[in-house]
Structures are given as C-alpha cells and as structure tokens.
Amino acid sequence: MTDLAIAANGLRKSYGDKAVLDGVDLAVAEGTIFALLGPNGAGKTTAVKILSTLVSPDPASGEIRVGGHDLAADPQAVRAAIGVTGQFSAVDGLITGEENMLLMADLHHLPRKEGRRVAAGLLERFDLVEAAKKPASTYSGGMKRRLDIAMTLVGDPRIIFLDEPTTGLDPRSRHTMWQIIRELVTGGVTVFLTTQYLEEADQLAHRIAVLDGGRIAAEGTAEELKRLIPGGHVRLRFSDPAAYRSAASALGEVTGDDEALALRIPSDGSQRELRSVLDRLDRVGVEADELTVHTPDLDDVFFALTGGAGLPHQSKESVR
C-alpha cells in the first residue's frame, strides 16, 4: 500500500461558536498532488495552517500525521519535512531575488557555501538567473511566484503546501506554475494544493476533495467526482436512417433526434457503460458514424456539492 504523506482523522477547528473545520478526514499519498477545493470561507486555508503547524487544531481532533510525524507530539519534525507557499508572497521586495534565497538558506542554517550552491541551483531551475541581482519588487507576478516556490524548496521539503499558488497570475504564468508543480511531483515531492481554479485541480490533482461548511462533501479523482453529477450521456450520430432505427431499437431507452439521426443515451461515461453500448450495437451489426461522450465538468461538481448558484456550465465533450 502506498505510504501516506498526510493523514488527518477528525480534524476540527472552531473560532468561538463558528466551526470552520468539523471532523475532516484527509489521506494524501506520497508523491501525489492532492487538491482541496471549496468556496471562500470553506476552511481550506485553515486546514493548511493546521497541517503546517501554524495553527493548533481543536483538542477534539483525532490523530494528525504529516511526513510520518505526529503533529501534536513532534511539530518540529513536521516543520523540517514540509515547505509552505501561502496565498500572499513571502518575497521581500526590498532585496534581490538572490538575497531572498540566501536569507532562506540562513534560516535553514545551511553553511554559507552550501547555501550559495542551493540558491544558485534553484534560481537556475526556476529561470531566475538573469533577474537574480535585481530587486524582487521589479519582478512580474509570475516571477515573484516562482521565486516564492524556489524559496520554499531551499530546505528540500518532501511535502509542500501550496495555498492558491496561481491566484492573480495571467494564463501563461499559470501554465508555467503547473509545469513546475508537475516536475516537483516527478521528483518525489508530495503537493497539497488549495485552489479556486477548477481547471487547475482537473489538470494537476491525482485526488480532489471538495470542502463545504467545514466538512468534506466528496472526494475522489476528477473523473470519479464528475460521475456524481447527473446529466452525462453518450451521443451517437448516424448517416444511414436504417442504421439509426436499428440502433434505437437495440439500445432501448434513448432520446432520438430524427432530423439529425442522433441518439442520446444516459451514461456516466465509464468504460463499462461505453462497452455495453458498443456491444449492443455490434449484436445488431450497426456502427455509429460518430460517438461523443458528454460528462459534467468540475464546475458542475463544485456548484452541485457546495450549493453555489451561477449560470449553467457547458459540459465537456470527448469525441471518440
């Protein structure tokens, strides 16, 4: 069984009579990206602060282990195993990028020569060599975010918390950050990501949990979560009217469009259901000219699970 980088049982946190986290269970496998989604005020940042030892959980919480260490019994060992990039940049704009990196090396008690080596390597890795001698205040938003993560990596953490790391970035910078995150995981790092960009979670995360009202509303892979929401279907289009009629008869409960010669079959988009549809067509010797799988996207999942209101979202399609 894959070892867990983070395991939290019954995580609770209240401020006065307001329960921010109300019995949250988390299990994050090593070397994966775990995304925590939720609306503003759902408790995402509070969860990160607790798991990174910045805030204490309520006494009623169960056991919490990060990097194999008990959070309550050995918080210092937890801190040594993790890195944190918060919503707001930790970069000091009054000094250069290189000086920011060396400051982090000093905070990690690295010998001067080792600190310079680590800083130089990370500045090169994050494409910041040319800007290294310039004040960080002159950096673009994407450059500051890259420097922020580079600073987080100075201590060689095996678990990194990224709290909404791409907020405010332009699309190009966001995609650059995605590539950096993927490379971190390829190197064996575990990433705990909070985000409000649903596309980001869909693109990056191995598993996703949706937090609402202090509790986990659902958890799974992106595809598993999409299947929780009704509205998925398979659309078959034919060019031959006879094949269209034969398929409609073979498939049973379908919605037909006689003008377009198209059939719509309710489906969760799973391989099992697709195979069933194709097997029934094979038995009557009919082949569709076009098969399209329509599945709800993470926007639909988010709005359905968190009770959010908004305009309907167009489902994504996968044409086969």
C-alpha positions as CSV (number, residue, x, y, z in Angstrom):
1,M,0.0,0.0,0.0
2,T,1.2,3.5,-0.8
3,D,2.5,5.3,2.3
4,L,0.6,8.4,3.3
5,A,2.4,11.8,3.4
6,I,-0.5,13.3,5.3
7,A,-3.1,11.5,7.4
8,A,-5.7,13.5,9.4
9,N,-8.6,12.0,11.3
10,G,-11.5,14.1,12.5
11,L,-9.7,17.5,12.0
12,R,-11.6,20.2,13.9
13,K,-11.2,23.9,14.4
14,S,-13.6,26.4,15.8
15,Y,-13.4,30.2,16.4
16,G,-15.9,31.0,19.1
17,D,-19.1,29.2,18.1
18,K,-18.1,29.1,14.4
19,A,-16.9,25.6,13.4
20,V,-14.5,26.2,10.5
21,L,-13.5,22.5,10.2
22,D,-16.0,20.0,11.5
23,G,-14.4,16.5,11.5
24,V,-12.4,16.5,8.3
25,D,-10.6,13.3,7.3
26,L,-7.6,13.5,4.9
27,A,-5.4,10.9,3.4
28,V,-2.7,12.1,0.9
29,A,-0.4,9.5,-0.7
30,E,3.3,10.2,-1.0
31,G,4.4,11.6,-4.4
32,T,1.0,12.8,-5.4
33,I,-0.9,16.1,-5.9
34,F,-3.9,16.4,-3.6
35,A,-6.3,19.3,-4.3
36,L,-8.6,20.8,-1.7
37,L,-11.5,22.8,-3.3
38,G,-14.1,24.9,-1.7
39,P,-15.8,28.3,-1.7
40,N,-14.4,31.3,0.2
41,G,-14.6,30.6,3.9
42,A,-14.9,26.8,3.5
43,G,-11.8,26.3,5.7
44,K,-9.1,25.5,3.1
45,T,-6.5,27.9,4.4
46,T,-7.3,26.9,8.0
47,A,-6.6,23.2,7.1
48,V,-3.3,24.2,5.5
49,K,-2.3,26.3,8.6
50,I,-3.1,23.4,10.9
51,L,-1.2,20.8,8.8
52,S,1.8,23.1,8.6
53,T,1.8,23.7,12.4
54,L,0.9,27.4,12.0
55,V,-2.4,27.0,13.9
56,S,-3.3,24.4,16.5
57,P,-6.3,22.1,15.9
58,D,-9.1,21.8,18.5
59,P,-8.5,19.3,21.2
60,A,-11.4,17.2,19.9
61,S,-9.5,16.4,16.7
62,G,-8.2,12.9,16.1
63,E,-4.6,11.9,15.2
64,I,-2.8,14.0,12.6
65,R,0.4,12.8,11.0
66,V,2.4,14.7,8.4
67,G,5.5,13.2,6.9
68,G,5.2,10.3,9.3
69,H,5.4,12.5,12.3
70,D,2.7,13.1,14.9
71,L,1.6,16.8,14.6
72,A,0.9,17.1,18.3
73,A,3.9,15.2,19.7
74,D,6.6,16.3,17.3
75,P,5.7,19.6,15.5
76,Q,9.4,20.4,14.9
77,A,9.9,17.2,12.9
78,V,6.8,18.1,10.8
79,R,8.3,21.6,10.1
80,A,11.5,20.0,9.0
81,A,9.7,17.8,6.4
82,I,7.5,20.5,4.8
83,G,7.5,23.7,2.8
84,V,4.7,26.2,2.6
85,T,3.8,28.7,0.0
86,G,0.9,30.8,1.2
87,Q,-1.7,32.9,-0.6
88,F,0.4,36.0,-0.1
89,S,4.0,36.1,-1.3
90,A,6.8,35.8,1.3
91,V,9.2,37.6,-1.1
92,D,10.9,40.7,0.3
93,G,10.7,43.2,-2.5
94,L,13.4,45.5,-1.0
95,I,16.2,42.9,-1.6
96,T,17.2,41.0,-4.7
97,G,15.9,37.5,-5.7
98,E,19.3,36.1,-4.8
99,E,19.3,37.8,-1.4
100,N,15.9,36.3,-0.7
101,M,17.2,32.9,-1.5
102,L,20.3,33.3,0.7
103,L,18.1,34.6,3.5
104,M,16.1,31.4,3.4
105,A,19.4,29.4,3.3
106,D,20.4,31.2,6.5
107,L,17.1,30.5,8.1
108,H,17.6,26.8,7.4
109,H,21.1,27.0,9.0
110,L,22.9,25.9,5.8
111,P,26.6,26.6,5.7
112,R,27.4,29.7,3.6
113,K,29.0,27.7,0.7
114,E,26.2,25.2,0.7
115,G,23.6,28.0,0.9
116,R,25.0,29.7,-2.2
117,R,25.1,26.4,-4.1
118,V,21.5,25.6,-3.3
119,A,20.3,29.2,-4.1
120,A,22.2,29.2,-7.4
121,G,20.7,25.8,-8.4
122,L,17.2,26.9,-7.6
123,L,17.5,30.2,-9.3
124,E,18.6,28.4,-12.5
125,R,15.9,25.8,-12.1
126,F,13.2,28.4,-11.9
127,D,14.6,30.5,-14.8
128,L,15.5,33.5,-12.5
129,V,19.3,33.8,-13.1
130,E,19.0,36.9,-15.2
131,A,16.8,38.6,-12.6
132,A,18.7,37.3,-9.5
133,K,20.6,40.6,-8.9
134,K,17.5,42.8,-9.4
135,P,15.2,43.9,-6.5
136,A,12.3,41.5,-6.2
137,S,9.9,44.5,-6.3
138,T,10.7,44.7,-10.0
139,Y,9.6,41.2,-10.7
140,S,6.3,40.3,-12.5
141,G,3.6,38.4,-10.6
142,G,4.7,35.1,-12.2
143,M,8.4,35.7,-11.4
144,K,7.5,36.5,-7.8
145,R,5.5,33.3,-7.5
146,R,8.4,31.3,-9.0
147,L,10.8,32.9,-6.5
148,D,8.3,32.2,-3.7
149,I,8.3,28.4,-4.5
150,A,12.1,28.4,-5.0
151,M,12.5,29.9,-1.5
152,T,10.2,27.1,-0.2
153,L,12.4,24.5,-1.7
154,V,15.6,25.7,-0.1
155,G,15.1,23.3,2.8
156,D,14.5,20.3,0.4
157,P,11.0,19.6,1.8
158,R,9.3,16.3,0.8
159,I,5.8,17.8,1.3
160,I,4.8,21.2,0.0
161,F,1.6,23.1,0.8
162,L,0.6,25.5,-2.0
163,D,-2.3,27.7,-0.9
164,E,-3.9,29.1,-4.0
165,P,-0.5,29.5,-5.7
166,T,-1.7,30.9,-9.1
167,T,-4.2,33.5,-7.9
168,G,-3.8,36.7,-9.9
169,L,-1.4,35.2,-12.4
170,D,-2.0,35.5,-16.2
171,P,-2.8,32.3,-18.1
172,R,0.8,31.9,-19.4
173,S,2.3,32.2,-15.9
174,R,-0.4,29.9,-14.5
175,H,0.6,27.2,-17.0
176,T,4.3,27.7,-16.1
177,M,3.4,27.1,-12.5
178,W,1.5,24.0,-13.4
179,Q,4.6,22.6,-15.1
180,I,6.7,23.4,-12.0
181,I,4.3,21.6,-9.8
182,R,4.3,18.5,-12.0
183,E,8.1,18.5,-12.0
184,L,8.1,18.6,-8.2
185,V,5.9,15.6,-8.0
186,T,8.0,13.7,-10.6
187,G,10.9,14.3,-8.2
188,G,9.0,12.6,-5.4
189,V,7.6,15.6,-3.7
190,T,4.0,15.5,-2.3
191,V,1.9,18.6,-3.1
192,F,-1.1,19.7,-1.0
193,L,-2.8,22.2,-3.2
194,T,-5.7,24.6,-2.4
195,T,-7.3,26.4,-5.3
196,Q,-10.4,28.1,-6.6
197,Y,-9.4,27.4,-10.2
198,L,-11.3,24.2,-11.0
199,E,-9.4,23.7,-14.2
200,E,-6.2,23.7,-12.1
201,A,-7.4,20.9,-10.0
202,D,-8.6,19.0,-13.0
203,Q,-5.3,19.4,-14.8
204,L,-3.0,18.6,-11.8
205,A,-4.6,16.6,-9.0
206,H,-4.4,12.9,-8.6
207,R,-7.2,13.2,-6.0
208,I,-9.6,16.0,-5.1
209,A,-11.6,16.8,-2.0
210,V,-14.4,19.3,-2.0
211,L,-14.8,21.1,1.3
212,D,-18.0,22.8,2.2
213,G,-19.4,24.0,5.5
214,G,-16.3,22.6,7.3
215,R,-16.8,19.1,6.0
216,I,-15.7,17.0,3.0
217,A,-18.6,16.9,0.7
218,A,-17.0,14.5,-1.7
219,E,-13.5,13.1,-2.6
220,G,-12.1,11.1,-5.5
221,T,-10.3,11.5,-8.8
222,A,-11.6,14.2,-11.1
223,E,-13.4,11.6,-13.2
224,E,-15.0,10.0,-10.2
225,L,-16.3,13.3,-9.0
226,K,-17.7,14.2,-12.4
227,R,-19.7,10.9,-12.4
228,L,-21.5,12.0,-9.2
229,I,-23.4,14.6,-11.1
230,P,-26.4,13.7,-13.4
231,G,-26.5,14.8,-17.0
232,G,-23.8,12.7,-18.5
233,H,-24.7,10.9,-21.7
234,V,-23.4,9.3,-24.9
235,R,-24.5,10.8,-28.2
236,L,-24.5,8.6,-31.3
237,R,-24.9,10.0,-34.8
238,F,-25.7,8.0,-37.9
239,S,-25.7,8.8,-41.7
240,D,-27.9,5.9,-42.6
241,P,-31.6,6.1,-41.4
242,A,-31.9,2.3,-41.3
243,A,-28.9,2.1,-39.0
244,Y,-30.3,4.9,-36.9
245,R,-33.6,3.0,-36.4
246,S,-31.9,-0.3,-35.7
247,A,-29.7,1.3,-33.1
248,A,-32.7,3.0,-31.4
249,S,-34.4,-0.4,-31.2
250,A,-31.3,-2.2,-29.9
251,L,-30.5,0.4,-27.2
252,G,-33.9,0.7,-25.7
253,E,-34.4,3.8,-23.6
254,V,-32.8,6.6,-25.7
255,T,-33.7,10.0,-26.8
256,G,-33.8,10.3,-30.6
257,D,-33.4,13.2,-32.9
258,D,-34.9,12.0,-36.2
259,E,-33.7,15.0,-38.2
260,A,-30.1,14.7,-37.1
261,L,-30.2,10.9,-37.0
262,A,-28.7,11.1,-33.5
263,L,-29.4,9.2,-30.3
264,R,-28.8,10.3,-26.7
265,I,-28.2,7.6,-24.1
266,P,-27.9,8.4,-20.3
267,S,-24.4,7.4,-19.2
268,D,-21.8,8.1,-16.6
269,G,-19.1,7.9,-19.3
270,S,-17.4,4.9,-17.7
271,Q,-15.6,2.4,-19.8
272,R,-18.1,-0.3,-18.7
273,E,-21.1,1.6,-19.9
274,L,-19.4,2.5,-23.2
275,R,-18.5,-1.1,-23.8
276,S,-22.2,-2.1,-23.1
277,V,-23.5,0.4,-25.7
278,L,-21.0,-0.7,-28.3
279,D,-21.7,-4.4,-27.6
280,R,-25.4,-3.9,-28.2
281,L,-24.7,-2.1,-31.5
282,D,-22.3,-4.9,-32.5
283,R,-25.1,-7.5,-31.9
284,V,-27.3,-5.9,-34.5
285,G,-24.5,-5.2,-36.9
286,V,-24.7,-1.4,-36.6
287,E,-21.8,1.1,-36.4
288,A,-22.3,4.8,-35.5
289,D,-20.6,7.4,-37.6
290,E,-19.8,9.5,-34.6
291,L,-19.7,8.7,-30.8
292,T,-19.4,11.6,-28.4
293,V,-19.2,11.3,-24.6
294,H,-20.6,14.2,-22.7
295,T,-19.6,14.4,-19.0
296,P,-20.2,17.1,-16.4
297,D,-17.1,19.2,-15.6
298,L,-15.7,20.2,-12.2
299,D,-17.6,23.4,-12.3
300,D,-20.8,21.4,-12.3
301,V,-19.5,19.2,-9.5
302,F,-18.4,22.3,-7.4
303,F,-21.7,24.1,-7.8
304,A,-23.8,20.9,-7.1
305,L,-21.8,19.9,-4.0
306,T,-21.3,23.4,-2.4
307,G,-24.8,24.7,-3.1
308,G,-23.3,27.5,-5.2
309,A,-25.5,29.4,-7.6
310,G,-24.5,30.5,-11.0
311,L,-25.0,30.2,-14.7
312,P,-25.2,26.7,-16.2
313,H,-21.9,25.4,-17.4
314,Q,-21.4,23.7,-20.7
315,S,-20.3,20.1,-20.3
316,K,-17.1,19.0,-21.7
317,E,-17.0,16.6,-24.6
318,S,-14.7,13.8,-25.6
319,V,-15.1,12.7,-29.2
320,R,-14.0,9.1,-30.0
